[in-house]
Amino acid sequence: MTTNLTNEVIIKVLGTAQDAGVPHAGCYCDHCRAALENPHLKRFAAALAIVLPEKQKWHLIDATPDVREQMNMMKEDYPNMGLMSSILLTHAHIGHYTGLMFLGREAIYTNKLPVFAGAKMAEVLRNDVPWKQLVDLENIQIEDIRKKNSFQLESCVEITPLDIPHRNEYSETFGFIIKGPNKKCLYIPDIDRWEQWDKDLKEVAANVDYCLLDATFYSEKEPALEGLDYREIPHPCITNTMDLLEDVVKSNPVKVYFTHFNHTNPVVDFDDPKRDIIKERGFFIADEGITFTL
């Protein structure tokens, strides 16, 4: 199928780290020290941009604590584009919504910027300080995300929200299927366990072109998990996800990328041999700045 360039849709990866980023606050492990010494090794909290180059518009998935730098990334690559046209929120953990603070009167002071959120997330934004002020001053305008109900973000972009099990203390958690003119992308940066999901990951992955999936930890033997019961840690490991999806990536054209890395995850080191293992098994690591055309 030939892509209509006037409807070109690009997914740009703006961040690939767990909520606190790399370097992690207050940590001086090898990965964090390296990122402190070399800014090119920094990783921002996980986020995506949905870019429509011909329309000079873009939409943001998750407002992270690193949103200022992520907006600068967009400006460098698309100098004629202005502010994002909307923000879609996955859930109420610090790496996914606290960047909204830059939309208020102390910073950008936006006017009715659409923020897509689930019912519980919307309640947090409407009732809790400082987010309540954004609503009261109409810096943001909350748009409802309804479970399982697809909606048109643009004429050439359809969003399907997916209900995801993940420590929902304050809000529901969503993943998204992003459908462009020609291809589809599955985005799930956070989940407790694939087996706890009400969908079959293998089936969903086989019916999209790209997956960007929670890869907080590489394996149960990661140093950060020493002394802990992994059954109590709410994230699947990369090794588990590869075991689950290896047959899918071998028999389907889908490309599976890993994202949302904890600062202790060995794959944040570009020279770590575990990156080669991932590649050999047919998977990919999402590094910041990479793009996919939908």
Buried (B, 14 or more C-beta within 10 A) or exposed (E): EEBEEEBBBBBBBBBBBBBBBBBBEEBEBEBBEBBBEEEEBBBBBBBBBBBBBEBEBBBBBBBBBBBEBBBEBBEEBBEEBEEBBBBBBBBBBEBBBBBBBBBBEEEBEBEEBBBBBBEBBBBBBBEEEEBEBBBEBEBBBBBEBEEEEEBEBBEBBBBBBBBBBBBBEBBBBBBBBBBBBBBBBBBBBBBBBBEEBEEEBBEBBBEBBBBBBBBBBBBBEBEBBEEEEBEEBBBBBBBBBBEBBBEBBEEBEBBBBBBBBBBBBBBBBEEBEBBEBBEEBBBBBBBBEBEBBB
